[in-house]
Amino acid sequence: MGAWQPLPDGLPPEVRHFVEQLRLLKDRTGLSLVALGARTAYSKSSWQRYLNATQPPPRQAVAALCRVAGLADADAERHAVRWEMAVQVWPRPAPAPARSAGPQGTGEWEGYDASEEREAYEDAPTVPWWERLEERPRPGPAGRLLLYAVLLLVALLFTAVAGAVALG
C-alpha cells in the first residue's frame, strides 16, 4: 500500500477494510493528494483525514474518487456499500472538554462543544455545487386530482356568476 501510515488500532473491521480499499483506489489513480483534491473538490487535508481513518468521508467524496479512478458502475456501487457499512460503525471521537477563557484573554473558548460541529458535519455532508440536484417534489395523483377539482369549481362559479349577470 505504498507509504501510508498505519491505521489506528481498534478500528472496526468494516472501517479498516473500507479505508484500505480507498487507499488502493487512490494509489490506482496515480494522483498526489493535492491533485486528487483539485480533481474532486475535496482538499488535500480532507483526503488525508479520510485515508488515515480519522474522519469518515462524505459519500460524495467516495463517488468522486470512483469517478476519477474510472470505475464502472458496479465497482463504484461496491465502494458505496462499503462506505455504508463503515459509516455505521465508524468510531466517534470523544467531545473536547469545555475550556474557559483565561486571564488577560488567552484566546481559549468558553463552553466550546465539539459535538455540535460533529452533528453539523453528519447532517450536512459536503457536496460540490455542480453535483447538487434541484429536486422539486412532483405532485402525485392525489395532488393533481385536487388541482383539477379546484379548477372545475372555479370554472363552475365563473359560469354561474356570468349567467346571473346575463339574466339580471
N, C-alpha and C positions, 0 to 999 in steps of 0.2 A: 504493500500500500504506500510505498514512497516514504516521504519524510514526515508523515503525520505524527503528531504527539499521541501518546497512549490515551485511550478513552478512560474517563473516571471509573474507579472501582465501584461496584454496587449498582451499575446501570441494569435495568431490566433487560432481558434478552431481546425483547422486541425493539427497544431503543438502540441497543448495540448493533443489532443486525441492520436496522434501518440506516443508521449513520454510516456503517461500513459500506453499505450499498451506495449511499450518496457519495462517499469518498471515491469509490471506484468509478462512479459515473462522472464525477468532476475530473478525475485523472484521465478518463477516456476522452474528454473534450480537449485536453492538452492546453487548456487556458490557465493563466495565473488567476489568483483570486481577484485582482484588480480588473483583469479583462472579463472575468465572469461577472463581476459587479456591473461593468459597463454594458454587457450584453443582456442582463436580466433585470436591471433597475433595483437590485438589492446590493448594498455596499459591501466592500471587502470585509469590513469588520462584522457585518451581519453574517456573511458566509463563514467567517472564522467561528462565530458563535454556533452556527448551525452544524458545521462539520466537526466541531470539537465537543458536541453534545452539551453545551452549556445553556442553550436555548432551543426550543423546538422551532423549526422553520414554519412559516405560513404555508398552507397548501399551495398557494400561487407560486411561491418560490420553488417548490419541488417541481411544479408543472413547467416553470420557466427553465429550470435546469434540464429537464427531459427534452424540451424543445431545442435548446442549444446543443444537446448531445445527439439530436436527431433520432430519438427513439420513436418507434412505431406506436400506434395507439394501444396495443395490447401490453407492450413493455411499460409504457407510461402509466397505464392503469395498475400494473403490479406495484409500481412505486407509490401510487396513490393509496393502495390498500395497505402497504407497509407503513405509510405515513399515518393512516387512521389508527392502526394498531399501536404504533409507537406513541402517538399523542395521548392516547387513553391512559397510558401507564408512565408517561414522562415524569420524572421526579420534579416536584415543585420546590424551589428554593425557599428557605425559611425567611419570613419577613425581617427586614432590617430593624434593629431596635430604634426606638424614638430617641432623638438626640435633642438636647435643649441648647439654646443659644448661650454661649459662654460669656464671660465678662468682656467688655470692650468690643463687642460684635465680632466674634471669631468666625462668623460666616456659616456656622452649622445651623441646620434647620430644626425648628421646634415642631415636634409632633409629626415628623415625616413617616409615612407608612408606605412601604414598597408594595404591599399587596394591592393598593389602588392602581398602581402602574401595571402590575401583572394582570389584573382584571381588565384594564383598558386594552392591553395587548391581546388578550384572549378574545375579547368581544369585537375588536376591530383589526383584523389582520391586514397587513399592507397589501394593497392591490394597485398596480400601476394604473394610471388614469386611462390608458388606452385599452386596458382589459376589462374595465368596468362596463357591465351591460346595463343599459337602462331598461329595467323591467317594469312594464305597466301591467297591472292586472287586467286581464280581458274579462269583460262581463260574461258570466255563464248563462246558460239557458234561462234560468230564473230571472236574472238581471235584464235580459233582453225582453222577456215576456212582460215584465213590469214596465219597461220603457214603452213598448207597444201599447199597453193598456192606458198609460198616461196620455200618449199621443192621440189615441182613439177618443178618450174622454174630452180632451181639449178640442178635437175636431167636432164632436157632438155638441159641446157647449157653444162653439162658434156658430154652428149651423142653427141652433135654437135661438141664439141672440139675433142672428141675421134674419131668420124667419119672423121673429117678433117685431123687429124694426120694419120689415117689409109690409106686414099686416097692419101695423099701427099707425 
